[in-house]
Amino acid sequence: MGKRIVLFILTNVMVVATLSIVINLLGIRPYLTNSGIDLRALAGFAMVYGFGGAFISLALSRQMAKWMQGVTVIDPDSPREFAWLVQTVHELARKANLPAMPEVGVYHSPDINAFATGPTRARSLVAVSSGLLSYMSRDEIEGVLGHEIAHIQNGDMVTMTLLQGVVNAFSIFLARVIAFAVAQAMSSRDEEGDVSPVIFHLVAFVCDILITFLGSLVVAWFSRQREFRADAGSVRLTGGVHDMKAALQALMTPHPFVANEQPALAALKISSGREKSGFSFPGLMSTHPPLSERIARLERLES
């Protein structure tokens, strides 16, 4: 755990340093000036930090997933006991017309899950947990793998990155415009009339949190729609509803590993482990629809 925390911190430091260099190379001036706020400079700052951070994360996603989850990539030329797993992933990838075969990996975790990640369709990774391999049948696992391959086929990693970039950039821009307006209104009461940097940054910090939170609701809703689409993609790739439906039903069945499910990479997994039925606040924040709703949609496809 300690190594993962250090890795997370170092990665974020590297991202901030890289974006700062890009800001300087592009010649983007400070957005706060003596005469007010430069909206063009602020827009450039927001675009670089909003989209830059998201796309750097996407570029590193495959390697970061290996490090953070401890994924062991299976050698496709010598798969040993996981030959069937590699073969199944590659067969599904060929059906999905992917430009290159995804890497296939296994990570040790009681979490019954699998995920797909990677910057492009040609550079992707499909990983499954040891808990999933132990708990599910091969038919159910094929349904899960079809779901993950459908994510890659649909370009969901890039799509979600673009959406997150829009939310990030909008949050950075709007938060600072609001902060400047508040700081300016408060400074007008002072004799000097100068905008207080303390007030500006404090209000910007609060607005960043609030706007990002609202944006995360949009991202979560969009993620839930992509899950429905990936479920349907699994049906198409596996040739029927049975495997995907059986996999979701297996996830609904109580098992001894539920309490140990990990939140990491939840948005990329077959199940987030926090799904709530009906309209609720946790449901709005969830990256995955309730399993019961996903099964109901599959049953409509079946009929």
C-alpha positions as CSV (number, residue, x, y, z in Angstrom):
1,M,0.0,0.0,0.0
2,G,2.8,2.4,0.9
3,K,4.5,1.9,-2.5
4,R,1.2,2.6,-4.3
5,I,0.7,5.9,-2.3
6,V,4.2,7.0,-3.2
7,L,3.7,6.1,-6.8
8,F,0.4,8.0,-6.9
9,I,2.0,11.1,-5.4
10,L,5.0,11.0,-7.7
11,T,2.7,10.6,-10.7
12,N,0.7,13.6,-9.8
13,V,3.8,15.7,-9.2
14,M,5.0,14.7,-12.6
15,V,1.7,15.6,-14.2
16,V,1.7,19.1,-12.6
17,A,5.3,19.7,-13.6
18,T,4.6,18.6,-17.2
19,L,1.6,20.8,-17.5
20,S,3.5,23.8,-16.0
21,I,6.2,23.3,-18.7
22,V,3.5,23.2,-21.4
23,I,2.0,26.4,-20.1
24,N,5.3,28.1,-20.3
25,L,6.1,26.7,-23.8
26,L,2.7,27.9,-25.1
27,G,3.4,31.4,-23.7
28,I,0.2,31.5,-21.7
29,R,0.4,34.6,-19.5
30,P,-0.9,34.7,-15.9
31,Y,-4.6,35.2,-16.0
32,L,-4.7,37.7,-13.1
33,T,-3.3,41.1,-14.0
34,N,-3.3,44.5,-12.5
35,S,-6.2,45.5,-14.7
36,G,-8.4,42.5,-13.8
37,I,-8.7,39.0,-15.1
38,D,-7.6,38.0,-18.6
39,L,-10.3,35.6,-19.9
40,R,-8.2,34.4,-22.9
41,A,-5.2,33.5,-20.7
42,L,-7.6,31.8,-18.2
43,A,-9.2,29.8,-21.0
44,G,-5.8,28.6,-22.1
45,F,-4.8,27.8,-18.5
46,A,-8.1,25.8,-18.0
47,M,-7.7,23.9,-21.3
48,V,-4.1,22.9,-20.6
49,Y,-4.8,21.8,-17.1
50,G,-8.3,20.4,-17.7
51,F,-7.5,18.3,-20.8
52,G,-3.8,17.9,-20.3
53,G,-4.2,16.1,-16.9
54,A,-7.0,13.9,-18.3
55,F,-5.0,12.9,-21.4
56,I,-1.7,12.3,-19.5
57,S,-3.7,10.0,-17.2
58,L,-5.1,8.2,-20.3
59,A,-1.6,7.8,-21.8
60,L,-0.3,6.3,-18.6
61,S,-3.5,4.3,-17.8
62,R,-2.3,0.9,-19.0
63,Q,1.0,1.1,-17.1
64,M,-0.5,2.7,-14.0
65,A,-3.2,-0.1,-13.9
66,K,-0.4,-2.7,-13.9
67,W,1.4,-0.9,-11.0
68,M,-1.5,0.0,-8.9
69,Q,-3.4,-3.3,-9.2
70,G,-0.3,-5.5,-9.4
71,V,-1.3,-7.0,-12.8
72,T,0.8,-9.8,-14.1
73,V,0.6,-9.8,-17.9
74,I,0.3,-13.2,-19.5
75,D,2.8,-14.0,-22.2
76,P,0.6,-14.9,-25.2
77,D,3.4,-17.2,-26.6
78,S,3.6,-19.1,-23.3
79,P,0.3,-18.7,-21.4
80,R,0.6,-21.9,-19.4
81,E,-2.5,-22.3,-17.2
82,F,-4.1,-19.2,-18.6
83,A,-4.1,-20.3,-22.2
84,W,-7.9,-20.4,-22.4
85,L,-8.1,-16.9,-21.0
86,V,-5.8,-15.4,-23.6
87,Q,-7.5,-17.4,-26.3
88,T,-10.9,-16.1,-25.3
89,V,-9.8,-12.5,-25.2
90,H,-8.1,-12.8,-28.6
91,E,-11.1,-14.4,-30.2
92,L,-13.4,-11.7,-28.9
93,A,-10.9,-9.0,-30.0
94,R,-10.9,-10.5,-33.5
95,K,-14.7,-10.4,-33.6
96,A,-14.6,-6.8,-32.5
97,N,-12.1,-6.0,-35.3
98,L,-9.6,-4.5,-32.9
99,P,-6.4,-3.3,-34.7
100,A,-4.2,-5.2,-32.2
101,M,-4.7,-7.9,-29.6
102,P,-5.0,-6.5,-26.1
103,E,-2.6,-7.5,-23.4
104,V,-4.2,-10.0,-21.0
105,G,-3.4,-9.9,-17.3
106,V,-4.4,-11.3,-13.9
107,Y,-4.2,-9.5,-10.6
108,H,-4.4,-11.0,-7.1
109,S,-7.5,-9.8,-5.4
110,P,-10.6,-11.2,-3.7
111,D,-12.5,-8.6,-5.6
112,I,-14.7,-10.4,-8.2
113,N,-14.0,-8.1,-11.1
114,A,-12.3,-7.3,-14.4
115,F,-11.3,-4.1,-16.2
116,A,-10.1,-2.8,-19.5
117,T,-7.9,0.2,-20.0
118,G,-5.4,1.7,-22.4
119,P,-4.9,4.9,-24.4
120,T,-6.1,3.4,-27.8
121,R,-7.8,0.4,-29.3
122,A,-4.4,-0.8,-30.4
123,R,-2.7,-0.4,-27.0
124,S,-5.2,-1.9,-24.5
125,L,-5.2,-4.2,-21.5
126,V,-7.8,-6.6,-20.2
127,A,-7.2,-7.8,-16.7
128,V,-9.2,-10.1,-14.4
129,S,-9.0,-10.7,-10.7
130,S,-8.1,-14.0,-9.1
131,G,-11.4,-13.7,-7.3
132,L,-13.3,-13.6,-10.5
133,L,-11.4,-16.6,-11.9
134,S,-12.2,-18.6,-8.7
135,Y,-15.8,-17.6,-8.4
136,M,-17.2,-17.6,-12.0
137,S,-17.6,-20.3,-14.6
138,R,-15.8,-20.0,-17.9
139,D,-19.1,-19.1,-19.7
140,E,-19.7,-16.3,-17.2
141,I,-16.1,-15.1,-17.5
142,E,-16.5,-15.0,-21.3
143,G,-19.5,-12.7,-20.8
144,V,-17.3,-10.4,-18.6
145,L,-14.5,-10.5,-21.1
146,G,-17.0,-9.6,-23.9
147,H,-18.1,-6.6,-21.9
148,E,-14.5,-5.4,-21.5
149,I,-13.7,-5.9,-25.1
150,A,-16.8,-4.0,-26.0
151,H,-15.5,-1.1,-23.9
152,I,-12.3,-1.1,-26.0
153,Q,-14.2,-1.4,-29.3
154,N,-16.5,1.5,-28.3
155,G,-13.5,3.7,-27.4
156,D,-14.9,4.3,-24.0
157,M,-11.5,5.1,-22.4
158,V,-11.0,8.0,-24.8
159,T,-14.6,9.1,-24.7
160,M,-14.6,9.2,-20.9
161,T,-11.3,11.1,-20.9
162,L,-12.7,13.7,-23.3
163,L,-15.7,14.2,-21.1
164,Q,-13.6,14.4,-17.9
165,G,-11.4,17.0,-19.7
166,V,-14.4,19.1,-20.5
167,V,-15.6,18.9,-16.9
168,N,-12.1,19.8,-15.6
169,A,-11.6,22.7,-17.9
170,F,-15.1,24.1,-17.3
171,S,-14.6,23.8,-13.5
172,I,-11.2,25.6,-13.6
173,F,-12.5,28.4,-15.8
174,L,-15.8,29.0,-14.1
175,A,-14.5,28.7,-10.5
176,R,-11.9,31.4,-11.2
177,V,-14.3,33.7,-12.9
178,I,-16.7,33.4,-9.9
179,A,-13.8,33.8,-7.4
180,F,-12.6,37.0,-9.2
181,A,-16.1,38.5,-9.1
182,V,-16.5,37.7,-5.4
183,A,-13.0,39.0,-4.5
184,Q,-13.6,42.2,-6.6
185,A,-17.0,42.8,-4.9
186,M,-15.4,42.4,-1.5
187,S,-12.4,44.5,-2.3
188,S,-14.6,47.4,-3.5
189,R,-15.5,47.9,0.1
190,D,-11.8,48.5,1.0
191,E,-10.2,51.9,0.5
192,E,-7.5,50.5,-1.8
193,G,-9.9,48.5,-3.9
194,D,-7.3,45.8,-4.8
195,V,-8.5,42.2,-5.3
196,S,-7.4,40.1,-2.3
197,P,-5.4,37.0,-3.5
198,V,-6.3,35.2,-0.3
199,I,-10.1,35.7,-1.0
200,F,-9.7,34.9,-4.7
201,H,-7.9,31.6,-4.1
202,L,-10.1,30.6,-1.2
203,V,-13.3,31.1,-3.2
204,A,-11.7,29.5,-6.3
205,F,-10.9,26.4,-4.1
206,V,-14.5,26.1,-2.8
207,C,-15.9,26.6,-6.3
208,D,-13.6,24.1,-7.8
209,I,-14.9,21.5,-5.4
210,L,-18.6,22.3,-5.9
211,I,-18.4,22.6,-9.7
212,T,-16.3,19.5,-10.0
213,F,-18.8,17.6,-7.9
214,L,-21.7,18.7,-10.1
215,G,-19.6,17.7,-13.2
216,S,-18.9,14.3,-11.6
217,L,-22.7,13.6,-11.7
218,V,-22.7,14.2,-15.4
219,V,-19.6,11.9,-15.8
220,A,-21.2,9.2,-13.7
221,W,-24.5,9.3,-15.7
222,F,-22.6,9.0,-19.0
223,S,-20.5,6.2,-17.6
224,R,-23.7,4.3,-16.7
225,Q,-24.9,4.6,-20.3
226,R,-21.6,3.2,-21.5
227,E,-22.1,0.2,-19.2
228,F,-25.4,-0.6,-20.8
229,R,-23.8,-0.3,-24.2
230,A,-20.9,-2.6,-23.2
231,D,-23.3,-5.2,-21.9
232,A,-25.1,-5.1,-25.3
233,G,-21.7,-5.4,-26.9
234,S,-20.9,-8.5,-24.9
235,V,-24.1,-10.1,-26.2
236,R,-23.1,-9.3,-29.7
237,L,-19.6,-10.6,-29.4
238,T,-20.4,-13.8,-27.4
239,G,-23.4,-14.6,-29.6
240,G,-26.2,-14.5,-27.1
241,V,-27.5,-13.0,-23.8
242,H,-26.8,-16.0,-21.7
243,D,-23.1,-15.5,-20.8
244,M,-23.5,-11.8,-19.9
245,K,-26.7,-12.3,-18.0
246,A,-25.2,-15.2,-16.1
247,A,-22.2,-13.1,-15.1
248,L,-24.3,-10.3,-13.8
249,Q,-26.5,-12.7,-11.9
250,A,-23.3,-14.2,-10.4
251,L,-22.3,-10.7,-9.2
252,M,-25.7,-10.3,-7.5
253,T,-25.3,-13.6,-5.6
254,P,-23.9,-13.1,-2.0
255,H,-20.4,-14.4,-1.7
256,P,-17.6,-14.2,0.9
257,F,-15.6,-11.6,-1.0
258,V,-18.1,-8.7,-1.2
259,A,-16.8,-7.0,1.9
260,N,-13.3,-6.8,0.4
261,E,-14.2,-5.2,-2.9
262,Q,-11.7,-2.4,-3.8
263,P,-12.8,1.0,-5.2
264,A,-9.8,1.5,-7.4
265,L,-10.5,1.6,-11.2
266,A,-14.2,1.2,-10.4
267,A,-15.4,3.1,-13.4
268,L,-13.5,0.7,-15.7
269,K,-14.7,-2.5,-14.0
270,I,-17.6,-4.8,-14.7
271,S,-19.1,-3.8,-11.4
272,S,-18.4,-0.8,-9.1
273,G,-19.5,-2.7,-6.0
274,R,-21.6,0.4,-4.9
275,E,-24.7,0.0,-7.0
276,K,-28.0,1.2,-5.6
277,S,-31.5,0.5,-6.9
278,G,-34.0,3.2,-7.6
279,F,-33.4,7.0,-7.4
280,S,-30.9,7.8,-4.7
281,F,-27.9,10.0,-4.1
282,P,-25.5,7.1,-4.1
283,G,-27.1,5.9,-7.3
284,L,-26.4,9.3,-9.0
285,M,-22.8,9.1,-8.0
286,S,-22.3,5.5,-9.2
287,T,-20.4,4.8,-12.3
288,H,-22.4,1.6,-12.9
289,P,-26.2,1.1,-13.1
290,P,-27.8,-1.4,-10.7
291,L,-27.2,-5.0,-11.7
292,S,-30.9,-5.6,-11.7
293,E,-31.4,-2.8,-14.3
294,R,-28.6,-4.2,-16.4
295,I,-30.2,-7.7,-16.3
296,A,-33.6,-6.3,-17.2
297,R,-32.1,-4.6,-20.3
298,L,-30.5,-7.8,-21.4
299,E,-33.8,-9.7,-21.0
300,R,-35.4,-7.1,-23.3
301,L,-32.7,-7.8,-25.8
302,E,-33.4,-11.5,-25.4
303,S,-37.1,-11.1,-26.1
